Structures are given as C-alpha cells and as structure tokens.
C-alpha cells in the first residue's frame, strides 16, 4: 500500500510540475505561439497559429493593405487567455481561363467566436505557384508582446502579427 501511494504521489507531482512549467514558461511580457499545420499541399495551405498569453491582450494582423484585430475576452484574474490566427490559401483554376485565382484568409480569432477579416481573391497567371504567392513563415516560440512578428508572406509582402495589451 505504501509503494502504491508513493507511486501515485510521485505521478501526481510530475503532472502538477509539468502543468506549472508550461504556465511559468510564458513571462508576463511575452506570449507563446504554436503553429498547427493542418494542410500543406501544392494547391491548398491551412494553418492555425495558437496564441497563449497570461493576461488581457489583443491580436492584430497587418498585411497586403489590410488590418484585422480582436480583443481576447475577459477571464478571471490570473487566468491565461488563448486566441488564434487562421491562415489559409488555395489556388483555383478554371478550364478555359487565361489566369488562375488564389484565395487567401488571414483571420485573428478569439475563443468566444469573435473574429476579424474576410477572404481575399487575387487573379494570377496560370503559371503562378501557390507557395510563391503565399507562404507561412511563423515558427513555434515565445515572443515579446507589442513586437511585430512576420507570420506569412502574401503577394511578396510580409503579413505581420502583433499580440499586445488591448488599447482602450
């Protein structure tokens, strides 16, 4: 009985320690970015960028002349907040057309189903490859708040993410 109790106690401490380490790894002036690649294909790319921050925050995305932002909802004091940025692009061709289309979506989202941004459609030459027009450059890591971070390239330009304190 003592050995079984000791093993359970040790396992519980390990789980508690692992959970605390994750939370402590993100300082108050930083956020954690986790890239979840859903589909990576020559004609379709879909990824979710998961954002974890320890306090009130907003998520802003700027790229190709557009700006989208959401504020993460209030949580109990001391509770972490999570949001995400959905990134997708697809290359569409229609028989008989002299050009193709690339449809993109760069949309910040909050867990209460709040989102900003809508799809954009770009006519391109039929020889244009999706990865040359749209690519995801975001990488897992811990980044400083209020510091622009390139998360993608769209039509030769940077798509920038800023996670920061909400502006009142």
mmCIF file of the C-alpha atoms, coordinates in Angstrom:
data_MODEL
# 
_entry.id   MODEL 
# 
loop_
_atom_site.group_PDB 
_atom_site.id 
_atom_site.type_symbol 
_atom_site.label_atom_id 
_atom_site.label_alt_id 
_atom_site.label_comp_id 
_atom_site.label_asym_id 
_atom_site.label_entity_id 
_atom_site.label_seq_id 
_atom_site.pdbx_PDB_ins_code 
_atom_site.Cartn_x 
_atom_site.Cartn_y 
_atom_site.Cartn_z 
_atom_site.occupancy 
_atom_site.B_iso_or_equiv 
_atom_site.pdbx_formal_charge 
_atom_site.auth_seq_id 
_atom_site.auth_comp_id 
_atom_site.auth_asym_id 
_atom_site.auth_atom_id 
_atom_site.pdbx_PDB_model_num 
ATOM 1   C CA . UNK A 1 1   ? 0.000   0.000  0.000   1.00 0.00 ? 1   UNK A CA 1 
ATOM 2   C CA . UNK A 1 2   ? 2.836   2.435  0.794   1.00 0.00 ? 2   UNK A CA 1 
ATOM 3   C CA . UNK A 1 3   ? 4.584   1.726  -2.516  1.00 0.00 ? 3   UNK A CA 1 
ATOM 4   C CA . UNK A 1 4   ? 1.329   2.279  -4.460  1.00 0.00 ? 4   UNK A CA 1 
ATOM 5   C CA . UNK A 1 5   ? 0.652   5.535  -2.585  1.00 0.00 ? 5   UNK A CA 1 
ATOM 6   C CA . UNK A 1 6   ? 4.232   6.702  -3.201  1.00 0.00 ? 6   UNK A CA 1 
ATOM 7   C CA . UNK A 1 7   ? 3.936   5.982  -6.937  1.00 0.00 ? 7   UNK A CA 1 
ATOM 8   C CA . UNK A 1 8   ? 0.613   7.852  -7.156  1.00 0.00 ? 8   UNK A CA 1 
ATOM 9   C CA . UNK A 1 9   ? 2.058   10.783 -5.209  1.00 0.00 ? 9   UNK A CA 1 
ATOM 10  C CA . UNK A 1 10  ? 5.141   10.878 -7.450  1.00 0.00 ? 10  UNK A CA 1 
ATOM 11  C CA . UNK A 1 11  ? 2.995   10.703 -10.621 1.00 0.00 ? 11  UNK A CA 1 
ATOM 12  C CA . UNK A 1 12  ? 0.741   13.481 -9.314  1.00 0.00 ? 12  UNK A CA 1 
ATOM 13  C CA . UNK A 1 13  ? 3.740   15.693 -8.541  1.00 0.00 ? 13  UNK A CA 1 
ATOM 14  C CA . UNK A 1 14  ? 5.149   15.097 -12.036 1.00 0.00 ? 14  UNK A CA 1 
ATOM 15  C CA . UNK A 1 15  ? 1.838   16.039 -13.683 1.00 0.00 ? 15  UNK A CA 1 
ATOM 16  C CA . UNK A 1 16  ? 1.463   19.111 -11.486 1.00 0.00 ? 16  UNK A CA 1 
ATOM 17  C CA . UNK A 1 17  ? 5.059   20.100 -12.178 1.00 0.00 ? 17  UNK A CA 1 
ATOM 18  C CA . UNK A 1 18  ? 4.575   19.730 -15.952 1.00 0.00 ? 18  UNK A CA 1 
ATOM 19  C CA . UNK A 1 19  ? 1.419   21.845 -15.858 1.00 0.00 ? 19  UNK A CA 1 
ATOM 20  C CA . UNK A 1 20  ? 3.066   24.589 -13.816 1.00 0.00 ? 20  UNK A CA 1 
ATOM 21  C CA . UNK A 1 21  ? 6.151   24.632 -16.025 1.00 0.00 ? 21  UNK A CA 1 
ATOM 22  C CA . UNK A 1 22  ? 4.023   25.339 -19.132 1.00 0.00 ? 22  UNK A CA 1 
ATOM 23  C CA . UNK A 1 23  ? 2.348   28.309 -17.454 1.00 0.00 ? 23  UNK A CA 1 
ATOM 24  C CA . UNK A 1 24  ? 5.564   29.650 -15.957 1.00 0.00 ? 24  UNK A CA 1 
ATOM 25  C CA . UNK A 1 25  ? 7.394   29.401 -19.288 1.00 0.00 ? 25  UNK A CA 1 
ATOM 26  C CA . UNK A 1 26  ? 5.470   32.421 -20.626 1.00 0.00 ? 26  UNK A CA 1 
ATOM 27  C CA . UNK A 1 27  ? 6.589   35.619 -18.885 1.00 0.00 ? 27  UNK A CA 1 
ATOM 28  C CA . UNK A 1 28  ? 4.149   38.473 -18.347 1.00 0.00 ? 28  UNK A CA 1 
ATOM 29  C CA . UNK A 1 29  ? 5.745   40.473 -21.173 1.00 0.00 ? 29  UNK A CA 1 
ATOM 30  C CA . UNK A 1 30  ? 5.546   37.599 -23.687 1.00 0.00 ? 30  UNK A CA 1 
ATOM 31  C CA . UNK A 1 31  ? 3.185   35.208 -25.461 1.00 0.00 ? 31  UNK A CA 1 
ATOM 32  C CA . UNK A 1 32  ? 3.531   31.646 -26.700 1.00 0.00 ? 32  UNK A CA 1 
ATOM 33  C CA . UNK A 1 33  ? 2.925   30.933 -30.398 1.00 0.00 ? 33  UNK A CA 1 
ATOM 34  C CA . UNK A 1 34  ? 2.242   27.374 -31.530 1.00 0.00 ? 34  UNK A CA 1 
ATOM 35  C CA . UNK A 1 35  ? 1.943   26.651 -35.259 1.00 0.00 ? 35  UNK A CA 1 
ATOM 36  C CA . UNK A 1 36  ? -0.557  23.918 -36.113 1.00 0.00 ? 36  UNK A CA 1 
ATOM 37  C CA . UNK A 1 37  ? -0.166  22.926 -39.764 1.00 0.00 ? 37  UNK A CA 1 
ATOM 38  C CA . UNK A 1 38  ? -3.479  21.428 -40.897 1.00 0.00 ? 38  UNK A CA 1 
ATOM 39  C CA . UNK A 1 39  ? -2.987  21.043 -44.678 1.00 0.00 ? 39  UNK A CA 1 
ATOM 40  C CA . UNK A 1 40  ? 0.157   21.654 -46.703 1.00 0.00 ? 40  UNK A CA 1 
ATOM 41  C CA . UNK A 1 41  ? -0.314  20.898 -50.382 1.00 0.00 ? 41  UNK A CA 1 
ATOM 42  C CA . UNK A 1 42  ? 0.683   22.446 -53.699 1.00 0.00 ? 42  UNK A CA 1 
ATOM 43  C CA . UNK A 1 43  ? -2.879  23.779 -54.138 1.00 0.00 ? 43  UNK A CA 1 
ATOM 44  C CA . UNK A 1 44  ? -4.054  24.326 -50.511 1.00 0.00 ? 44  UNK A CA 1 
ATOM 45  C CA . UNK A 1 45  ? -2.366  25.554 -47.321 1.00 0.00 ? 45  UNK A CA 1 
ATOM 46  C CA . UNK A 1 46  ? -4.160  25.759 -43.957 1.00 0.00 ? 46  UNK A CA 1 
ATOM 47  C CA . UNK A 1 47  ? -2.592  26.524 -40.572 1.00 0.00 ? 47  UNK A CA 1 
ATOM 48  C CA . UNK A 1 48  ? -3.761  27.735 -37.170 1.00 0.00 ? 48  UNK A CA 1 
ATOM 49  C CA . UNK A 1 49  ? -1.463  29.869 -35.094 1.00 0.00 ? 49  UNK A CA 1 
ATOM 50  C CA . UNK A 1 50  ? -2.365  29.265 -31.442 1.00 0.00 ? 50  UNK A CA 1 
ATOM 51  C CA . UNK A 1 51  ? -1.647  32.182 -29.103 1.00 0.00 ? 51  UNK A CA 1 
ATOM 52  C CA . UNK A 1 52  ? -1.346  31.832 -25.321 1.00 0.00 ? 52  UNK A CA 1 
ATOM 53  C CA . UNK A 1 53  ? -0.888  34.918 -23.150 1.00 0.00 ? 53  UNK A CA 1 
ATOM 54  C CA . UNK A 1 54  ? -1.074  35.377 -19.375 1.00 0.00 ? 54  UNK A CA 1 
ATOM 55  C CA . UNK A 1 55  ? -3.327  38.479 -19.263 1.00 0.00 ? 55  UNK A CA 1 
ATOM 56  C CA . UNK A 1 56  ? -5.613  40.772 -21.282 1.00 0.00 ? 56  UNK A CA 1 
ATOM 57  C CA . UNK A 1 57  ? -4.441  41.020 -24.871 1.00 0.00 ? 57  UNK A CA 1 
ATOM 58  C CA . UNK A 1 58  ? -5.372  41.928 -28.400 1.00 0.00 ? 58  UNK A CA 1 
ATOM 59  C CA . UNK A 1 59  ? -4.335  40.133 -31.585 1.00 0.00 ? 59  UNK A CA 1 
ATOM 60  C CA . UNK A 1 60  ? -3.656  42.313 -34.648 1.00 0.00 ? 60  UNK A CA 1 
ATOM 61  C CA . UNK A 1 61  ? -2.672  41.231 -38.139 1.00 0.00 ? 61  UNK A CA 1 
ATOM 62  C CA . UNK A 1 62  ? -1.494  43.557 -40.928 1.00 0.00 ? 62  UNK A CA 1 
ATOM 63  C CA . UNK A 1 63  ? -0.715  42.526 -44.470 1.00 0.00 ? 63  UNK A CA 1 
ATOM 64  C CA . UNK A 1 64  ? -1.278  43.415 -48.117 1.00 0.00 ? 64  UNK A CA 1 
ATOM 65  C CA . UNK A 1 65  ? -3.000  46.664 -47.215 1.00 0.00 ? 65  UNK A CA 1 
ATOM 66  C CA . UNK A 1 66  ? -5.451  45.214 -44.686 1.00 0.00 ? 66  UNK A CA 1 
ATOM 67  C CA . UNK A 1 67  ? -5.697  45.301 -40.883 1.00 0.00 ? 67  UNK A CA 1 
ATOM 68  C CA . UNK A 1 68  ? -7.669  42.921 -38.644 1.00 0.00 ? 68  UNK A CA 1 
ATOM 69  C CA . UNK A 1 69  ? -7.749  42.696 -34.859 1.00 0.00 ? 69  UNK A CA 1 
ATOM 70  C CA . UNK A 1 70  ? -9.636  41.075 -31.992 1.00 0.00 ? 70  UNK A CA 1 
ATOM 71  C CA . UNK A 1 71  ? -9.515  41.530 -28.236 1.00 0.00 ? 71  UNK A CA 1 
ATOM 72  C CA . UNK A 1 72  ? -9.355  38.354 -26.188 1.00 0.00 ? 72  UNK A CA 1 
ATOM 73  C CA . UNK A 1 73  ? -12.312 38.127 -23.780 1.00 0.00 ? 73  UNK A CA 1 
ATOM 74  C CA . UNK A 1 74  ? -12.004 38.858 -20.071 1.00 0.00 ? 74  UNK A CA 1 
ATOM 75  C CA . UNK A 1 75  ? -11.026 35.928 -17.886 1.00 0.00 ? 75  UNK A CA 1 
ATOM 76  C CA . UNK A 1 76  ? -10.906 35.572 -14.126 1.00 0.00 ? 76  UNK A CA 1 
ATOM 77  C CA . UNK A 1 77  ? -7.928  37.342 -12.575 1.00 0.00 ? 77  UNK A CA 1 
ATOM 78  C CA . UNK A 1 78  ? -4.756  35.381 -13.129 1.00 0.00 ? 78  UNK A CA 1 
ATOM 79  C CA . UNK A 1 79  ? -6.280  33.138 -15.806 1.00 0.00 ? 79  UNK A CA 1 
ATOM 80  C CA . UNK A 1 80  ? -4.460  32.816 -19.112 1.00 0.00 ? 80  UNK A CA 1 
ATOM 81  C CA . UNK A 1 81  ? -6.090  33.783 -22.397 1.00 0.00 ? 81  UNK A CA 1 
ATOM 82  C CA . UNK A 1 82  ? -5.956  31.987 -25.715 1.00 0.00 ? 82  UNK A CA 1 
ATOM 83  C CA . UNK A 1 83  ? -6.665  33.056 -29.268 1.00 0.00 ? 83  UNK A CA 1 
ATOM 84  C CA . UNK A 1 84  ? -5.575  32.098 -32.742 1.00 0.00 ? 84  UNK A CA 1 
ATOM 85  C CA . UNK A 1 85  ? -4.924  33.313 -36.247 1.00 0.00 ? 85  UNK A CA 1 
ATOM 86  C CA . UNK A 1 86  ? -6.347  31.194 -39.063 1.00 0.00 ? 86  UNK A CA 1 
ATOM 87  C CA . UNK A 1 87  ? -4.216  31.237 -42.214 1.00 0.00 ? 87  UNK A CA 1 
ATOM 88  C CA . UNK A 1 88  ? -5.320  29.618 -45.458 1.00 0.00 ? 88  UNK A CA 1 
ATOM 89  C CA . UNK A 1 89  ? -4.767  29.890 -49.178 1.00 0.00 ? 89  UNK A CA 1 
ATOM 90  C CA . UNK A 1 90  ? -5.980  27.900 -52.149 1.00 0.00 ? 90  UNK A CA 1 
ATOM 91  C CA . UNK A 1 91  ? -5.138  28.057 -55.834 1.00 0.00 ? 91  UNK A CA 1 
ATOM 92  C CA . UNK A 1 92  ? -8.137  27.750 -58.140 1.00 0.00 ? 92  UNK A CA 1 
ATOM 93  C CA . UNK A 1 93  ? -8.083  27.269 -61.895 1.00 0.00 ? 93  UNK A CA 1 
ATOM 94  C CA . UNK A 1 94  ? -10.999 27.035 -64.276 1.00 0.00 ? 94  UNK A CA 1 
ATOM 95  C CA . UNK A 1 95  ? -10.740 25.373 -67.638 1.00 0.00 ? 95  UNK A CA 1 
ATOM 96  C CA . UNK A 1 96  ? -10.555 27.887 -70.451 1.00 0.00 ? 96  UNK A CA 1 
ATOM 97  C CA . UNK A 1 97  ? -9.370  30.811 -68.312 1.00 0.00 ? 97  UNK A CA 1 
ATOM 98  C CA . UNK A 1 98  ? -6.095  32.529 -69.139 1.00 0.00 ? 98  UNK A CA 1 
ATOM 99  C CA . UNK A 1 99  ? -5.428  33.082 -65.440 1.00 0.00 ? 99  UNK A CA 1 
ATOM 100 C CA . UNK A 1 100 ? -5.880  31.369 -62.073 1.00 0.00 ? 100 UNK A CA 1 
ATOM 101 C CA . UNK A 1 101 ? -7.129  32.663 -58.729 1.00 0.00 ? 101 UNK A CA 1 
ATOM 102 C CA . UNK A 1 102 ? -5.586  32.465 -55.303 1.00 0.00 ? 102 UNK A CA 1 
ATOM 103 C CA . UNK A 1 103 ? -7.977  32.885 -52.390 1.00 0.00 ? 103 UNK A CA 1 
ATOM 104 C CA . UNK A 1 104 ? -6.458  33.765 -49.017 1.00 0.00 ? 104 UNK A CA 1 
ATOM 105 C CA . UNK A 1 105 ? -7.755  34.131 -45.488 1.00 0.00 ? 105 UNK A CA 1 
ATOM 106 C CA . UNK A 1 106 ? -5.808  35.722 -42.634 1.00 0.00 ? 106 UNK A CA 1 
ATOM 107 C CA . UNK A 1 107 ? -8.167  35.923 -39.670 1.00 0.00 ? 107 UNK A CA 1 
ATOM 108 C CA . UNK A 1 108 ? -7.456  36.588 -35.980 1.00 0.00 ? 108 UNK A CA 1 
ATOM 109 C CA . UNK A 1 109 ? -9.982  34.812 -33.742 1.00 0.00 ? 109 UNK A CA 1 
ATOM 110 C CA . UNK A 1 110 ? -10.928 34.840 -30.062 1.00 0.00 ? 110 UNK A CA 1 
ATOM 111 C CA . UNK A 1 111 ? -12.354 31.846 -28.164 1.00 0.00 ? 111 UNK A CA 1 
ATOM 112 C CA . UNK A 1 112 ? -15.803 33.460 -27.880 1.00 0.00 ? 112 UNK A CA 1 
ATOM 113 C CA . UNK A 1 113 ? -16.158 33.140 -31.686 1.00 0.00 ? 113 UNK A CA 1 
ATOM 114 C CA . UNK A 1 114 ? -15.105 36.744 -32.299 1.00 0.00 ? 114 UNK A CA 1 
ATOM 115 C CA . UNK A 1 115 ? -13.106 37.190 -35.477 1.00 0.00 ? 115 UNK A CA 1 
ATOM 116 C CA . UNK A 1 116 ? -11.979 39.813 -37.937 1.00 0.00 ? 116 UNK A CA 1 
ATOM 117 C CA . UNK A 1 117 ? -11.023 39.592 -41.589 1.00 0.00 ? 117 UNK A CA 1 
ATOM 118 C CA . UNK A 1 118 ? -12.536 38.007 -44.665 1.00 0.00 ? 118 UNK A CA 1 
ATOM 119 C CA . UNK A 1 119 ? -11.234 36.089 -47.683 1.00 0.00 ? 119 UNK A CA 1 
ATOM 120 C CA . UNK A 1 120 ? -9.437  37.893 -50.485 1.00 0.00 ? 120 UNK A CA 1 
ATOM 121 C CA . UNK A 1 121 ? -9.207  36.708 -54.095 1.00 0.00 ? 121 UNK A CA 1 
ATOM 122 C CA . UNK A 1 122 ? -6.263  37.510 -56.352 1.00 0.00 ? 122 UNK A CA 1 
ATOM 123 C CA . UNK A 1 123 ? -6.167  36.837 -60.102 1.00 0.00 ? 123 UNK A CA 1 
ATOM 124 C CA . UNK A 1 124 ? -2.714  35.464 -61.028 1.00 0.00 ? 124 UNK A CA 1 
ATOM 125 C CA . UNK A 1 125 ? -1.003  33.953 -64.056 1.00 0.00 ? 125 UNK A CA 1 
ATOM 126 C CA . UNK A 1 126 ? -1.713  30.264 -64.546 1.00 0.00 ? 126 UNK A CA 1 
ATOM 127 C CA . UNK A 1 127 ? 1.982   29.572 -64.030 1.00 0.00 ? 127 UNK A CA 1 
ATOM 128 C CA . UNK A 1 128 ? 1.963   31.135 -60.530 1.00 0.00 ? 128 UNK A CA 1 
ATOM 129 C CA . UNK A 1 129 ? 2.553   28.519 -57.848 1.00 0.00 ? 129 UNK A CA 1 
ATOM 130 C CA . UNK A 1 130 ? 0.753   28.840 -54.520 1.00 0.00 ? 130 UNK A CA 1 
ATOM 131 C CA . UNK A 1 131 ? 3.947   28.669 -52.431 1.00 0.00 ? 131 UNK A CA 1 
ATOM 132 C CA . UNK A 1 132 ? 5.426   31.561 -54.442 1.00 0.00 ? 132 UNK A CA 1 
ATOM 133 C CA . UNK A 1 133 ? 2.366   33.727 -53.742 1.00 0.00 ? 133 UNK A CA 1 
ATOM 134 C CA . UNK A 1 134 ? 1.521   32.695 -50.146 1.00 0.00 ? 134 UNK A CA 1 
ATOM 135 C CA . UNK A 1 135 ? 3.745   31.025 -47.564 1.00 0.00 ? 135 UNK A CA 1 
ATOM 136 C CA . UNK A 1 136 ? 3.600   30.646 -43.792 1.00 0.00 ? 136 UNK A CA 1 
ATOM 137 C CA . UNK A 1 137 ? 6.772   31.744 -42.013 1.00 0.00 ? 137 UNK A CA 1 
ATOM 138 C CA . UNK A 1 138 ? 5.579   31.582 -38.379 1.00 0.00 ? 138 UNK A CA 1 
ATOM 139 C CA . UNK A 1 139 ? 7.504   29.331 -36.003 1.00 0.00 ? 139 UNK A CA 1 
ATOM 140 C CA . UNK A 1 140 ? 6.726   27.937 -32.560 1.00 0.00 ? 140 UNK A CA 1 
ATOM 141 C CA . UNK A 1 141 ? 8.223   30.008 -29.781 1.00 0.00 ? 141 UNK A CA 1 
ATOM 142 C CA . UNK A 1 142 ? 7.853   32.594 -27.051 1.00 0.00 ? 142 UNK A CA 1 
ATOM 143 C CA . UNK A 1 143 ? 7.792   36.177 -28.339 1.00 0.00 ? 143 UNK A CA 1 
ATOM 144 C CA . UNK A 1 144 ? 7.661   39.626 -26.739 1.00 0.00 ? 144 UNK A CA 1 
ATOM 145 C CA . UNK A 1 145 ? 4.321   41.445 -26.564 1.00 0.00 ? 145 UNK A CA 1 
ATOM 146 C CA . UNK A 1 146 ? 3.796   44.539 -28.728 1.00 0.00 ? 146 UNK A CA 1 
ATOM 147 C CA . UNK A 1 147 ? 6.571   43.462 -31.114 1.00 0.00 ? 147 UNK A CA 1 
ATOM 148 C CA . UNK A 1 148 ? 5.701   42.873 -34.807 1.00 0.00 ? 148 UNK A CA 1 
ATOM 149 C CA . UNK A 1 149 ? 6.369   39.304 -35.952 1.00 0.00 ? 149 UNK A CA 1 
ATOM 150 C CA . UNK A 1 150 ? 6.249   38.113 -39.570 1.00 0.00 ? 150 UNK A CA 1 
ATOM 151 C CA . UNK A 1 151 ? 3.885   35.128 -39.783 1.00 0.00 ? 151 UNK A CA 1 
ATOM 152 C CA . UNK A 1 152 ? 3.446   34.818 -43.556 1.00 0.00 ? 152 UNK A CA 1 
ATOM 153 C CA . UNK A 1 153 ? 4.328   36.218 -46.970 1.00 0.00 ? 153 UNK A CA 1 
ATOM 154 C CA . UNK A 1 154 ? 1.465   37.267 -49.237 1.00 0.00 ? 154 UNK A CA 1 
ATOM 155 C CA . UNK A 1 155 ? 1.983   38.571 -52.751 1.00 0.00 ? 155 UNK A CA 1 
ATOM 156 C CA . UNK A 1 156 ? 5.628   39.316 -51.972 1.00 0.00 ? 156 UNK A CA 1 
ATOM 157 C CA . UNK A 1 157 ? 4.873   41.268 -48.783 1.00 0.00 ? 157 UNK A CA 1 
ATOM 158 C CA . UNK A 1 158 ? 5.086   40.455 -45.081 1.00 0.00 ? 158 UNK A CA 1 
ATOM 159 C CA . UNK A 1 159 ? 1.997   39.605 -43.027 1.00 0.00 ? 159 UNK A CA 1 
ATOM 160 C CA . UNK A 1 160 ? 2.713   40.858 -39.511 1.00 0.00 ? 160 UNK A CA 1 
ATOM 161 C CA . UNK A 1 161 ? 1.264   39.723 -36.169 1.00 0.00 ? 161 UNK A CA 1 
ATOM 162 C CA . UNK A 1 162 ? 1.243   41.871 -33.041 1.00 0.00 ? 162 UNK A CA 1 
ATOM 163 C CA . UNK A 1 163 ? -0.020  40.456 -29.757 1.00 0.00 ? 163 UNK A CA 1 
ATOM 164 C CA . UNK A 1 164 ? -0.226  43.204 -27.186 1.00 0.00 ? 164 UNK A CA 1 
ATOM 165 C CA . UNK A 1 165 ? -2.118  44.918 -24.460 1.00 0.00 ? 165 UNK A CA 1 
ATOM 166 C CA . UNK A 1 166 ? -5.601  45.968 -25.608 1.00 0.00 ? 166 UNK A CA 1 
ATOM 167 C CA . UNK A 1 167 ? -5.978  49.616 -26.497 1.00 0.00 ? 167 UNK A CA 1 
ATOM 168 C CA . UNK A 1 168 ? -8.835  51.387 -24.720 1.00 0.00 ? 168 UNK A CA 1 
# 
